[in-house]
């Protein structure tokens, strides 16, 4: 009986110790493995995602086109109007008539500089050190009933994102990103769910949720993902 | 034998796990709390620190509401400490690296109601994440200073426990940024360190004040031989006491300040037999007494803030009862002007922006104020919802009102919901002083009962706010009445005409407090040695009724029998009567037999509404240094007791509450958290879901009609969890089901409960409203990691009405269906957004089917929608007329969108084909055709508008105006709207005909011409010709 108790105690201690020794890298690596592994992610040159954001029956079609380290473009079709945001390593443009913009506007230098880090289609956590980012383990925190691992990633350009990783599946459940833009601190929380494995061997969340207020989310449901499809260079050039 | 033991052990484990509830905070998922605030009366502010470099990043420490951060000089705030102890004693920012912030928990304004901390915390990322770095048992921390020349050196002044002896007091020092701590100055287990300052020019010079103090439940003492002023020249290794020119000991609490720009200049306000101010010009080696105004020297135990301007050694600030400032180094003081409005009394924190010393932030018992003129006038910061409620109550109006009394902020009430949300201006103050019980009369909607400290209660007419004192007076044989600081006022749970209050006796009135009958003997221990409040305060007399003792504190009439009344006292008695007060039985010994320490304060009593024999009670023993959570239940009229146990419990208990419907659902509020049990108290869990995890929950009410859970917190205002019915359902077996859709009551069809008045709130605290349309709620036992969740609504013909993505979180999920159809998909093009694409007609009353898809599984449940009978201006006939026209317009919009898309398609095809054509003649024909289409399209929707303020109006815009007006209004369409409908129908038909004519003119011709060019096209013809 004593032996049994000791064994339990030993196991408990071991558990605690393992818990503490789990470093940021270990968790990041387990997460990368859970979403298809580093090798598969490093093969991703481009991603085209089609999705729909729905709210009260109103659909907004969103297409995101990203080419690794080359450019990203988001097209949003809102109430019959085309809106887009383009970001490349050297320039960016916004055309958001939904916000009252009547012309294509270039992004500020600051926005371009900060956005450059986000042209990474291979996942910011993959080879993060080589990319100049830094990672910190912040312990555990409850996310909607799951005690998640909390990893803080500081991108080279300064943007800070905290990842909340499910301790059993090592999938990302939530991220919060903080950035100072035009003297304002912007915080963005995003939820991820419905992970699906793609033929390329990587897993991606097919639902992305953005909170609108207590107890309310706007969900984007991804309907199609195309990997490594040729993307014409004109995609990342503004045209009204 | 081992085998046998092992199998027994396994068996019992599996048995235990079988019977254990799997319900916890996560189970309640999106059942999230609403913070009502308000910000109009805020709460006690204990610390304010700003980032010197930017002058706009602020951290506000509060007495019971955690830490709030602003990055915009106070325009907005966010709470950043909601997972930790909410009582903040001190804050410090490492100004050389301002992302490093220290927070000491446990306020040090040692009043009777002060909370207790659990250590020191550090953040290295400007408050996003916190780590506890020690000093766990200090309970109270008054100041943290960082060596400006070496950020690794940190001093922490810890007065230490208020209610007991403790070795965990003194001045602590770390030389490694808080990793390890040594005690730099320790006097005794009775005297701690109250203040610390460093000489910025030579940080090895350290000044510290020590303080001997103690509270008992019935007495306060400030002062003793352990109090003094000390100086170290070697970074706290050795100390000498400063005495030259200071008064004879004993001292009480000393407030000490040095002038940062000339640090040999010091000022001290020394509590002594005769409390005075002292000025030193030689680093404390000698002191000169200086007479000062009453505000400067009064109540030293509570007012310990003294600040000298960072640049001007002559400018001295003394935030105390009111705000005093000096321009001559403390020789004379002036009072702040009232020009900018009243500044709440009782000041405890001041931050001066060192780069703009005109800019000051002041923390008071009623919130934060900003001055831009060196403290002469002040602007109130009205967006900090950190009010310290003692009790809350509700009435039966629709929407119901919430009533409550607050520490140093009187008694207030406000609606729980209101058009445009519940904002600061919706709160009405009805009575002054410190507010406690504020109780509406259940039988008279114009009357509420309120009080200030020491039982000074009144009947308030809510129409005029005129009040009449109803405090019972002592009869000849009664002796002096002893009123608790927080005297109970109780209205009958069975007979709402009964009004009760208690001194040492219980009083009852059946005529709104006009006349009273004493219905008990002295129910307390009447222990004379606990009744010497006249001697309270120590060196400075302080007898504000806060220490009144041997009094009644809790009263509850049984909801089942008005003759059963339970009474709890602050000195440990728990008594009941079953005959309306003729005879009384004390069950204190029975609770003690279950393990409750003697003389423990009875903080609440809750007779069950399901069984007369069942009684719940909460007990608070923190005034004897015991912080354990004591919650008990008796099922035999108090003969035997069970004290609830849980690993989850933190904090001494203020309140236990039984649900109104499910007897197994219990709630408990403590000084450090809100807890619930769905197993009748067998297991407990901490409630989170936007309730700060260590919230100081003083009171809990459940509304009988709306099923809202209303919390009175002592630092986060009123917190409401709207409609807890899912908690009741989950208290049974439901939580074991993988998926469960909660019962849906028939819903009236309406666009929410309120309009919004057209303008958003202009600042202050805005609490919003409960959801205007009841949510569809479902339970998921586990989070859905793969697979989708979808909610679809079908009509009785099985047609899909609307589809919505469903959330996937563990526990209760909420999806809001707006009771409308799916809007038509907007046609592409044009220069204006199609606003009509956001609108769909409201559905009609009837039975709909809710289909919930979770992965591959489907669950169905009917939803019954009914006409909104509460809207008397909108009859069912009106609804039918509105719906008919809405549907016509909806279909017209669909037709018009189709027409536009056809033109879009034709133009696209012409453009693509045109690129392959070589013949100039054919090219020209295509161009002419396209031009005709473009001219036509330009009449269908706005194509020229270049500014959002220039209103180009074409057919789509005209149709949209009528459609959104009719479909968006709960009103019968007007005569002119119906006429307009006809004219638009004509316009749409004409447009269709026009398109047909253009097609007829060009389509075949163009196709043939292109065919000759070798370009074949799909049918270039219109389908909209009817």
Boltz contact constraints between the chains, C-beta under 6 A:
constraints:
  - contact:
      token1: [A, 1]
      token2: [B, 5]
      max_distance: 6.0
  - contact:
      token1: [A, 54]
      token2: [B, 805]
      max_distance: 6.0
  - contact:
      token1: [A, 56]
      token2: [B, 818]
      max_distance: 6.0
  - contact:
      token1: [A, 57]
      token2: [B, 802]
      max_distance: 6.0
  - contact:
      token1: [A, 57]
      token2: [B, 822]
      max_distance: 6.0
  - contact:
      token1: [A, 57]
      token2: [B, 823]
      max_distance: 6.0
  - contact:
      token1: [A, 58]
      token2: [B, 823]
      max_distance: 6.0
  - contact:
      token1: [A, 58]
      token2: [B, 838]
      max_distance: 6.0
  - contact:
      token1: [A, 79]
      token2: [B, 826]
      max_distance: 6.0
  - contact:
      token1: [A, 79]
      token2: [B, 833]
      max_distance: 6.0
  - contact:
      token1: [A, 79]
      token2: [B, 834]
      max_distance: 6.0
  - contact:
      token1: [A, 79]
      token2: [B, 837]
      max_distance: 6.0
  - contact:
      token1: [A, 80]
      token2: [B, 826]
      max_distance: 6.0
  - contact:
      token1: [A, 80]
      token2: [B, 827]
      max_distance: 6.0
  - contact:
      token1: [A, 80]
      token2: [B, 828]
      max_distance: 6.0
  - contact:
      token1: [A, 80]
      token2: [B, 834]
      max_distance: 6.0
  - contact:
      token1: [A, 81]
      token2: [B, 833]
      max_distance: 6.0
  - contact:
      token1: [A, 100]
      token2: [B, 948]
      max_distance: 6.0
  - contact:
      token1: [A, 102]
      token2: [B, 946]
      max_distance: 6.0
  - contact:
      token1: [A, 138]
      token2: [B, 129]
      max_distance: 6.0
  - contact:
      token1: [A, 144]
      token2: [B, 809]
      max_distance: 6.0
  - contact:
      token1: [A, 145]
      token2: [B, 26]
      max_distance: 6.0
  - contact:
      token1: [A, 145]
      token2: [B, 810]
      max_distance: 6.0
  - contact:
      token1: [A, 145]
      token2: [B, 811]
      max_distance: 6.0
  - contact:
      token1: [A, 169]
      token2: [B, 785]
      max_distance: 6.0
  - contact:
      token1: [A, 185]
      token2: [B, 71]
      max_distance: 6.0
  - contact:
      token1: [A, 193]
      token2: [B, 808]
      max_distance: 6.0
  - contact:
      token1: [A, 194]
      token2: [B, 788]
      max_distance: 6.0
  - contact:
      token1: [A, 195]
      token2: [B, 786]
      max_distance: 6.0
  - contact:
      token1: [A, 214]
      token2: [B, 32]
      max_distance: 6.0
  - contact:
      token1: [A, 215]
      token2: [B, 30]
      max_distance: 6.0
  - contact:
      token1: [A, 215]
      token2: [B, 32]
      max_distance: 6.0
  - contact:
      token1: [A, 215]
      token2: [B, 814]
      max_distance: 6.0
  - contact:
      token1: [A, 217]
      token2: [B, 807]
      max_distance: 6.0
  - contact:
      token1: [A, 219]
      token2: [B, 805]
      max_distance: 6.0
  - contact:
      token1: [A, 221]
      token2: [B, 805]
      max_distance: 6.0
